[in-house]
Amino acid sequence: MKKAHIVPHMHWDREWYFSTEESRILLVNNMEEIMEKLENDPEYPYYVLDGQTSILEDYFAVKPDSKERVKKLVQEGKLIIGPWYTQTDEMVVGGESIVRNLLYGHIDSKEFGAPMKIGYLPDSFGQSSQMPQIFNGFDIKYSIFWRGASERHGTDKTEFHWESDDGSRVLVQLFPLGYAIGKYLPEDEEALQKRMDKYFSVLDRGATTDHIILPNGHDQMPIQKNIHLIIEKLQRLYPDREFFLSRFENVFEELEKNDDLSVLSGEFLDGKYMRVHRSIYSTRNDIKTANTRVENKLTHELEPLASLAYSLGFEYHHGLIELIWKEIMKNHAHDSIGCCCSDKVHKEITNRLFMAEEKTDQLIEFYKRKITDAIPNESGHDVITAFNLLPYEREEVVTTEVVTKLNAFTLKDSEGHVIPFEVLEKEELDPGLIDRQIVHYGNYDPFYQLKIQWRDTLPSMGYKTYWVVPEEGHLEAHPMQESHEHLVETDRYRIKVNPNGSLKIFDKQSATEMDHVLLLEDGGDDGDEYDYSPLENEELIYSDQTAAEISVHQNELFVDMNILVDLKVPQNLESRKQNKKDSHVSVRWSIRVPKHKSVIEIKAEIDNQAEDHRLRAFIPTEIASSLSWSDNQFGLIKRGVVDSAMEYWEQEDWDERPDSIYPMLSFVGLSDDQRGVTLLTNSTREYEIVGDSFDTIAVTLFRSVGVLGKEELLRRLGRPSGIKLPTPDSQMIGKLELDFALVMHEGTVAEANAGRIAKEYTTPIHTYNKIPYNAMKLNESNVITPVSYSLLRENTDTSVLSTLKKAEGEDRLLLRFYNPTEQVTQHAFELSKFANQIDEAKLNEEPMENVSHQDGNLLVSLKPNEVTSILF
């Protein structure tokens, strides 16, 4: 007999078109009913709590006295919780965020029992190719998902093995019809049979065994109390099938017996049977940009800095850092970070990101202060410390603000060398802004705030101290030299600003030129928060005929370009249809290039005053391409510049058109055998490759739409996604700031290790200026820190550091790095201060085995797209 496993569950969106507080009220009600049923009905054996422990956190905030009830049910195997903290998105959320989501989900689950060992993501908008590796890092060998699969991946079956490039593998049970086919099963037998006949034909066709799953639940659905009656009716209607309440693990036990399953690899982003929303990556780009920035601050700056402090003897504040992680992970569910929500929910998301960034910034400042305050300072001079949070030395142009009472000073390092510096800006400060106690005691002498800049080499994963030594005379700001021809040179490039505000960049190394870089493209967006939808037969607007305001300056250390492009565009879709240009969107490009480096840093300050449109910037690379190179979690991914399904999607009646609009995390590039051009990002995460020769990277600056869901889009026919709810805030009227960069390099994107270049771009040098005044007083610590310090050093140039943190469960540090290239690579690190007890660890931070090393000199081999963790 065919066996139908009816699995009771509820899919719990914490927020969507409704707020978290609205759903919490329902949650308390539903949880009481679930527990009562599990406690009192011996024939109701299981309930799956949607794979996320944040549900319990929200519930216990209201009912803390229910913890023992939950613990008893979890330990009895009736209430199934975890493995996630929240059901994460996989496309625009970083690798460390996904790892921490599982980590905290496991920690929370173990407080009550054990987590469900299934990578359960039934509603995420597409599946990352790196998920099997991440799941295996938590001893998870099963996966359940819905969206993104189709036959062209290699099988028409709904059960298969899924493998990452490193060889990690999970057994997949696909939900071909979603997670809600067993929702609200009707008592009326005619209606029940009509519904099940439709479902069984699909489920049977895809199954590789006689076991199928009927998930009995839906969004915010309360427990179905009459499920036993429904099972009796199903048994009468289908005597050749056996129906019973079950759990997902029981089906996987049967699938394990099948030795003839296909092995698939890669990402799942097909919208054939279910929508994956390939252009959702730029909805509410203010929110997505803030998330990118906070993720990078956490893993690239705060955690390595806290690790430095911990290695010097200070406390590692796990509790504070966990608060930050959980704050942003509440935003990482597919609807939340997808930004397909109501305006009031987006306000909640924005506020959580604001709070997370404030906590991160303040904790970074605290650690820099604690380390600097503990440096012996017999001279009493003011101090500047410069922190390099990468595992190799960096020669950088350091830019910082110095607050001082001194009219003039010199900078000296710990060996007494004078460090030449440029004063870029100088202003007076009221002493009350430094410490109100100064004014309170009658001292009104002003302070000076100077923006200064110097070039130096900083130690690997450490810091260097500079003394602010008094000097006679007065320091004045020296304005940078202006270029009236709008042409500048660095060691690597010759850059000219065109009259329309775009750039012409000549690369001296390859003797190649790119023109019209940062040309703007504006087009109507008749879509919703899920998907971009162009206007049919629209003539797009470009900034090629716009007269830009341009100023270009340079000094001995760097080049600075300031460009204002004011683009006339239609006010709304009606104006666009009538070819009116009755509004505008302006972009102020602030472009900075250190003269000794190859990375061109770009900041965009956007002021949007129009509705229902999409703005993109073009990077014409002059490299005709069939593939783009981008990154996903801990890896490199290549994608066709045109999805082959574009040839047949209409004939096959796909749910959405497979446009080649894709996500990135930190870079996207084009290359041939000789050279490449890569865009690095610390903000926007959406791109498309365009142009007659597919030689142009189009990076989305923002989309502007006014409705959560809309029906009959040009590229997505049929019903609305979500609901037809007005969302005027998603029109993105007002200001938006984005940060990204360009680099031209030799060889392919993989050979240049663009992941490493992007990591350096998103890991800034930090400084701290210690003066005798601070409104927030601290007592002296018992720790003495050295004048210069390096925690560890990488002796190869192959790895990309993911993070350095203190392990959750023991007094060791955890170093995580990966290989986003196409070759097996060797990675050497000096951990000589910690030569004892060096272990390789899983992503869940459990030690696996001792790593071979000689006195702390570590050598690790990694396959392409493989990640590893080292405990020391």
PyMOL commands that set and color helices and strands:
alter all, ss='L'
color gray80, all
select helices_A, chain A and resi 20-40+54-62+64-75+95-110+131-136+151-153+189-206+227-237+248-255+280-282+285-312+318-329+334-338+343-373+431-433+436-440+543-545+573-577+644-647+728-731+754-761+832-834
alter helices_A, ss='H'
color red, helices_A
select strands_A, chain A and resi 2-8+47-48+79-80+119-121+142-145+159-163+169-174+211-216+241-245+263-265+382-388+394-404+409-413+422-429+447-458+462-470+481-482+487-489+493-497+503-507+512-517+519-524+541-542+549-554+558-569+583-594+599-608+613-620+627-632+635-640+661-663+667-671+675-681+686-690+696-704+734-746+766-770+788-790+793-794+800-806+813-818+825-830+839-841+847-850+853-854+857-862+867-871
alter strands_A, ss='S'
color yellow, strands_A
deselect
rebuild
show_as cartoon
